[in-house]
Amino acid sequence: MVTYCTLHAAQRFNLFENKSIDMKTVMLFGILNGVSIGLLNLSLGFNSIGFYQMTKLAIIPFTVLLETLFLKKQFSRKIKFSLFLLLIGVGIASITDLQLNFVGTILSLLAIITTCIGQILTNTIQKKLNVSSTQLLYQSAPFQAAILFVSGPVVDQCLTKKNVFAHKYTPIVLAFIILSCIISVSVNFSTFLVIGKTSPVTYQVLGHLKTCLVLGFGYTLLHDPFTERNIIGILVAIFGMGLYSYFCTQENKKKQSGDLPLGSQTKDKDGAPLFGGKNMVHEEKDSHEVKKSAKDSLV
């Protein structure tokens, strides 16, 4: 809700232009993202830290699988190899124990599925409907907030036998809640921006860089235990990230120079209609053509 209010204020000051999006699309998208947040938190609550890290690692290959099957996007062997190195490195550095339980496993699977679909849609909606990350976040944030506000207290009550509204909120607790909300505005904005400008897979790669930084800063600032295994894992992960960045850059250069067949470029841009609904607009290089195409073909 703080994210929505912040963007609403920014829109009132003409910092960005609001753009209407099909209500069914934005509502389902917002609810899906809200459910994803809840399931990730539940997965962390029901599983060990090690299994939760495995859940996060599984998001990349599952995203690649979904984009390949449903969006017909092609990933080269070099890209797949670099992602494999990244996952191996993060796994070595962060996974310590793997305690399994049935409920936790089901929650993790649901979290993986909803997170992958949500991130793919974040990218697809922005490109197909020609909306910015700010416009999409502004439209969907109320629905994310609504689903969490309705379901959160109920789930909390079932799991902890305590009412979240009956908790005694001291000034320190309120201060940290406000600080968390302020930080979340930038997190939400950067998430939509990165996914929209790059891809869901690239966003996940960036997320695993965060994991490596957390481990590194934990050692340097908080003097957390740091073993040779952590060091090796982080180095392998960073090497994998470097390869991923390099291969992506090389492939983008080939696309721009026309080395790749036209069919493979079209596959990247074309996908299934969003929620069975509207005619979409393909991105063009010439900004004049974009505006003209948008006026003629958007419903």
C-alpha positions in Angstrom: 0.0 0.0 0.0 2.9 2.4 0.7 4.3 1.6 -2.8 0.9 2.5 -4.3 0.5 5.7 -2.3 4.1 6.8 -3.2 3.5 6.2 -6.9 0.1 7.9 -6.7 1.8 11.0 -5.2 4.4 10.8 -8.0 1.7 10.6 -10.6 -0.1 13.6 -9.2 3.1 15.6 -9.5 3.4 14.4 -13.1 6.5 12.4 -12.5 5.1 9.7 -14.7 2.0 9.3 -16.9 -0.7 6.8 -15.8 -1.8 4.3 -18.5 -4.9 2.3 -18.4 -4.4 -1.5 -18.5 -7.1 -4.1 -19.0 -8.6 -4.6 -15.5 -8.8 -8.4 -15.8 -5.1 -8.6 -16.7 -3.8 -6.3 -14.0 -6.1 -7.8 -11.3 -5.0 -11.4 -12.0 -1.4 -10.3 -12.2 -1.5 -8.4 -8.9 -3.2 -11.3 -7.1 -0.7 -13.8 -8.5 2.2 -11.6 -7.3 0.6 -11.3 -3.9 0.1 -15.0 -3.6 3.8 -15.6 -4.6 5.0 -13.3 -1.8 2.9 -15.2 0.7 4.0 -18.7 -0.5 7.7 -17.7 -0.4 7.3 -16.6 3.2 5.4 -19.8 4.1 8.1 -21.8 2.4 10.8 -20.2 4.6 8.7 -20.8 7.7 8.0 -24.5 7.0 11.4 -25.5 5.7 15.0 -25.3 6.8 17.2 -22.5 5.4 19.0 -24.9 3.2 15.8 -26.2 1.5 14.6 -22.6 1.1 17.8 -21.8 -0.7 17.2 -24.8 -2.9 13.7 -23.4 -3.7 15.2 -20.1 -4.8 17.8 -21.8 -6.9 15.1 -23.8 -8.7 13.4 -20.6 -9.9 16.0 -20.1 -12.7 15.7 -23.5 -14.4 11.9 -23.5 -14.0 11.7 -20.0 -15.6 13.9 -21.2 -18.5 11.6 -24.2 -18.9 8.4 -22.1 -18.9 9.8 -19.5 -21.4 11.0 -22.3 -23.7 7.7 -24.2 -23.7 5.2 -21.3 -23.7 7.0 -18.3 -25.1 9.2 -20.3 -27.6 12.2 -18.4 -26.3 15.5 -20.1 -27.1 18.5 -20.2 -24.7 21.9 -21.1 -26.1 24.1 -23.8 -24.6 26.5 -21.1 -23.5 23.8 -19.3 -21.5 22.6 -22.6 -20.0 26.2 -23.5 -19.0 26.8 -20.1 -17.3 23.5 -20.5 -15.4 24.5 -24.0 -14.4 27.8 -22.7 -13.0 26.0 -19.9 -11.1 23.5 -22.3 -9.5 26.3 -24.7 -8.5 28.3 -21.9 -6.9 25.4 -20.4 -5.0 24.4 -23.9 -3.9 27.9 -24.6 -2.5 28.1 -21.3 -0.7 24.6 -21.1 0.8 23.1 -24.6 1.2 24.0 -26.2 4.5 21.2 -28.6 5.4 18.3 -30.1 3.5 15.6 -31.1 5.9 12.5 -32.3 4.0 8.8 -32.3 5.1 5.7 -32.8 3.0 3.9 -29.5 3.7 7.1 -27.5 3.2 7.8 -29.3 -0.1 4.3 -28.5 -1.4 4.6 -24.9 -0.4 8.0 -24.6 -2.1 6.7 -26.1 -5.3 3.7 -23.6 -5.3 6.1 -20.8 -4.5 8.4 -21.7 -7.4 5.5 -21.9 -9.9 3.8 -18.7 -8.9 7.1 -16.7 -8.7 8.2 -17.9 -12.1 4.8 -17.1 -13.8 4.6 -13.7 -12.0 8.1 -12.7 -13.1 7.5 -13.8 -16.7 4.3 -11.9 -16.8 6.0 -8.8 -15.4 8.3 -8.8 -18.5 5.7 -9.9 -21.0 3.0 -7.4 -20.0 5.4 -4.5 -20.1 6.5 -5.4 -23.6 3.3 -6.6 -25.1 1.1 -3.8 -23.8 3.9 -1.2 -24.2 3.7 0.0 -20.5 6.5 1.1 -18.2 7.5 -0.7 -15.0 6.2 2.3 -13.0 2.8 2.1 -14.8 2.4 -1.6 -14.2 3.5 -1.4 -10.6 1.1 1.5 -10.0 -1.9 -0.5 -11.4 -1.1 -3.8 -9.8 0.0 -2.8 -6.3 -3.5 -2.3 -4.8 -4.4 -5.9 -5.8 -1.2 -7.3 -4.3 -1.9 -5.4 -1.1 -5.5 -6.6 -1.0 -4.8 -10.3 -1.3 -2.1 -10.1 1.4 -4.3 -8.0 3.7 -7.2 -10.5 3.4 -5.1 -13.7 3.7 -2.2 -12.6 5.9 -4.0 -12.2 9.3 -6.0 -15.3 8.8 -2.9 -17.5 8.0 -1.1 -15.8 10.9 -3.9 -16.7 13.3 -3.9 -20.3 12.1 -0.2 -20.8 12.4 0.7 -18.8 15.6 -2.7 -18.7 17.4 -2.1 -15.0 17.8 -4.0 -12.0 16.3 -1.6 -9.7 14.5 -3.9 -6.7 15.3 -3.7 -7.5 19.0 0.1 -7.2 19.1 1.5 -4.3 21.2 3.2 -2.1 18.7 5.9 -0.1 20.5 7.5 3.0 18.9 10.6 0.9 18.0 8.5 -1.7 16.2 6.5 1.0 14.3 9.7 2.7 13.3 11.1 -0.5 11.8 7.8 -1.2 10.0 7.9 2.3 8.5 11.5 1.8 7.5 10.7 -1.6 5.9 7.9 0.0 3.9 10.1 2.8 2.7 12.8 0.3 1.6 10.1 -1.9 -0.1 9.1 1.0 -2.4 12.6 1.0 -4.0 12.7 -2.8 -4.0 9.4 -3.1 -5.8 10.2 -0.4 -8.3 13.7 -1.8 -9.1 12.2 -5.4 -9.4 9.7 -4.3 -12.1 12.3 -2.1 -13.8 15.0 -4.8 -14.0 12.6 -7.5 -15.2 11.0 -5.2 -17.8 14.3 -3.9 -19.2 16.1 -7.3 -19.2 14.4 -10.7 -18.4 13.1 -12.8 -15.5 16.2 -15.0 -15.7 18.6 -12.0 -15.6 16.6 -10.7 -12.5 17.2 -14.0 -10.8 20.9 -13.9 -11.6 21.0 -10.5 -10.0 19.2 -11.9 -7.0 21.9 -14.6 -6.5 24.6 -11.9 -6.7 22.7 -10.4 -3.7 23.0 -13.8 -1.9 26.8 -13.7 -2.4 27.0 -10.1 -1.2 25.0 -11.0 1.9 27.4 -13.8 2.7 30.4 -11.5 2.1 29.1 -8.6 4.1 28.0 -11.0 6.9 31.6 -12.1 7.2 33.2 -8.6 7.0 30.8 -6.6 9.0 29.1 -9.1 11.4 32.0 -11.6 11.6 29.8 -14.5 10.6 31.5 -17.9 10.2 33.1 -18.2 6.8 34.6 -21.4 5.4 36.6 -22.4 2.3 33.4 -23.8 1.0 31.7 -20.4 1.1 34.7 -18.8 -0.6 34.8 -21.4 -3.4 31.0 -21.2 -3.9 31.0 -17.4 -4.2 33.9 -17.4 -6.6 32.2 -20.1 -8.8 28.9 -18.1 -8.7 30.6 -14.8 -9.6 32.4 -16.6 -12.5 29.1 -17.9 -13.7 27.5 -14.5 -13.5 30.4 -13.0 -15.5 30.0 -15.6 -18.2 26.2 -15.1 -18.3 26.7 -11.3 -18.7 29.3 -11.8 -21.4 27.3 -14.3 -23.4 24.1 -12.2 -23.2 26.1 -9.2 -24.5 27.6 -11.1 -27.3 24.2 -12.5 -28.4 22.5 -9.1 -28.2 25.3 -7.7 -30.5 24.6 -10.5 -33.0 20.9 -9.8 -33.0 21.5 -6.1 -33.5 23.9 -6.7 -36.4 21.4 -9.1 -38.1 23.6 -12.2 -37.7 20.7 -14.3 -36.2 17.9 -15.5 -38.4 14.8 -13.3 -38.3 12.7 -16.3 -37.0 14.7 -16.6 -33.8 14.3 -12.9 -33.1 10.6 -13.1 -33.7 10.3 -16.0 -31.2 11.7 -13.8 -28.5 9.2 -11.1 -29.1 6.1 -13.2 -29.8 4.2 -15.0 -27.0 0.8 -16.2 -26.1 -1.9 -13.6 -25.6 -2.2 -12.3 -22.0 -5.2 -13.9 -20.3 -6.8 -14.7 -23.7 -7.6 -11.2 -24.4 -6.3 -8.4 -26.5 -4.3 -7.6 -29.7 -0.7 -6.7 -28.7 1.8 -4.4 -30.2 5.3 -5.5 -31.4 8.2 -3.3 -30.4 9.8 -1.4 -33.3 13.1 0.4 -33.4 11.7 3.6 -34.7 9.8 5.5 -32.0 7.5 7.1 -34.6 6.4 3.7 -35.7 5.8 2.6 -32.1 3.4 5.5 -31.5 1.6 4.9 -34.8 1.4 1.2 -34.3 0.1 1.6 -30.7 -2.7 3.9 -31.8 -3.8 1.6 -34.7 -3.6 -1.8 -33.0 -4.1 -1.5 -29.2 -7.6 -2.3 -28.1 
